[in-house]
Amino acid sequence: MQLIGSTTSPYVRRIRLFMDNYPHEFIALNIYSPEGRDALRKYTPVMKVPVLTDDDKTLLDSRVIHKYLANKLNHAQMSWDQENLLTMIDAVNDSCITLFMLTRSGISTEGELLIADLQKERIANTINLLEAAAANGSFDEWHYPSICLYCLLDWVSFRELLSLEETPALAAFLQSHKHETLIKNTDPRL
């Protein structure tokens, strides 16, 4: 089994954390370099990470990969509440990535720019819901949505995209897992 991705992607990192005790090879690509893009093209036509190969199967997208692995490893399916939490986490993640890519492309996200404004609105609305869920104990157990939340929060911290000063439950959640070995080993700053 091979997991293909970049070391900085929060979507790849969540699968790496989920697969912690399962034997696999991690193939790290620099997906922004010409060589990395060429290598990625060999694994997936959609040019996104992560990609998982297992025997004759190629799986695209972290949600699909998680469902496949959860089934293969006999993990319980997520509840509908957990699915909704994951959807909220993914919405914030996608919006933050969009803003990051706009900035990286030299496009200012300040002022009136519809795509940026929509992302900021989504982030503001959803981060408050995630804060409430964290305060209510929804992430007290280390399950897949918790893994995904950690990867999101650490990534936005790493990229300096979002301050957690106004979300104390999320800040406490991030801090509480920061020193775990696997978290350290998958740190995007390395």
N, C-alpha and C positions, 0 to 999 in steps of 0.2 A: 504494500500500500504506500502510495506517495501523496504527500500534500504539497502543492505548489503554490507559492505566494511570495509576498514581500514581508520583510521583518517589521515594517512600519504600519502595515494595514491592520486596523482594529478588527476587521472581519476575518482576516487570516489568524490573528492572535487568538481570537475566541475559539477557533477550531483547534489550534495548537494546545490551548489550555484544556479543552474538552477531551482531547486525545492523549492527555498526559500519560496514562498507564497503558496505552495501546501501542504496540510496535508499529512504527511507520518511519518512512524517510521524509525529511523536510527538505524541499528544494527551494532555496531562497533566490529570488530574482530581483534585480533592480528594474522594476517595470517602467521606469522613465528613461532608461538608456536604450539606444537602438538595439544593442545585443539582448537586453532583457525583453524588449518588445518582440524581437524575433523568436526568442525562446518561448515566450508566453503564447505566441501565435500557434506554436506546435501543439499546445495543450488545449486551447480553447478559441473558438471563433469569436466569442464575445469580448475577448481581451480584458477580462476582469479576473481578480483573484478574490477568494481562493478557488483552487481546482483540486479535486481529489480523484486519484486513479486507484482502482482496486480491481485486479484481474482484468476483465474485459469492460469494466464500467468506468466512465468518466463522468464525474458529477460537478456541476457548476453552481456556484452561489452557496454562501455559508448556511442558509436555511435548509437547502436541499441536502447539503452535506451532513448537517446535524441530524436531520430526520433519518437519513440513511444509516449513519453511525449509531444513533440511538436504537434503531431497529436491530442492527447487526450485533450490538453489544448488549441487547436485552435491557435497555434502560426504559423506565416508565415514560409514556408520552407526556408532553407538557399539558397542563390544564388550560382551559380557555383563558383564565385570568393571566397565566404565564404567557400564553400566545399574544395577548393584548399588550402586556408589558414589553415583550420582545418587539412588537410592532412600533411601540412608542420609542424604544431605544433605537431601532433602525431608522425611524423618521429623523430623530435628532442627529444620528450618525451621518445619514445621507445628506442632510442639510448642511452640517458642518463641513463635510467633504466638498460639497458644492462651493461653499464660500471659500474654503482653502484653495480649491482649484482655480476659482476666479481670480483670487489674489495672486496665486502663483503664475497665472497667465498674464498678469499685468493689468487686470481689470479691477478698478476700484469698486469696493462693495459699499462705499459711503455715498450719501446723496440718494436721489431717487433712481433706483435701478430695480425694476420689477422682480427679476429673478432673485436678487439679493434680499429684497424686502420680504418676499414670500418665505425664504429660508429663515430669516431672522424671526418672523412671526411664528413659524412652526416651532423653532427652537424655544422661544420664550413661553409659548403655551404649553409645550410638552415637557420641558424641564421642570416646570412647577408640578405637573402630575407625577413625574418620577420622584421628585423630592417628597411629595406626600406619600407615595408608595414606600419609599425608603424609611420615612418616619414611622409608617404603620407596620413595618417589619416584613414587607414583601420580599426583601433581599437578604434577610437574616440567614437563610440557608444558602449554601454554596451550590446552586443549581445553574442550569444553562442561562436563564435570564440574568442571574447575578454575574456570571462570567462575562456576558455581553455588556452589562452595565459597567463593570470594572474596565473592560477594554475601551469602551467609549470615553469614560471619564479620564482615564489615563492618557488616551490619545489627544483629547482636547486640551489637557494640561500640557502635554508634550509639545503640541503645535501652538500653544498659547492662544487658543480660539475662544475659550469660555472660562470665566471666573466662577469658582464655586463658593465665593464669599457669601452670597445670598441664599445658598442651598446647603445649610449645615449638615443635614442628614446624608446628602450625597458626598459631601466633603469627608464626613466621618467614615462612611462606607469605603471610600477610596483609601483613606489612611489606614483603615483596619486590615487591609489585605496587602499593602505595599511591600511588606518584608517577607512574604512567603517565597520559598525557593523558586518555584516554577514561574511566579510573577516576575521575579528578578531575572530569570533566565530568558524570558521572552520580552523583556523591556525594549521598546522601539528605539530607545536612545543608544543602545549598544551598537 
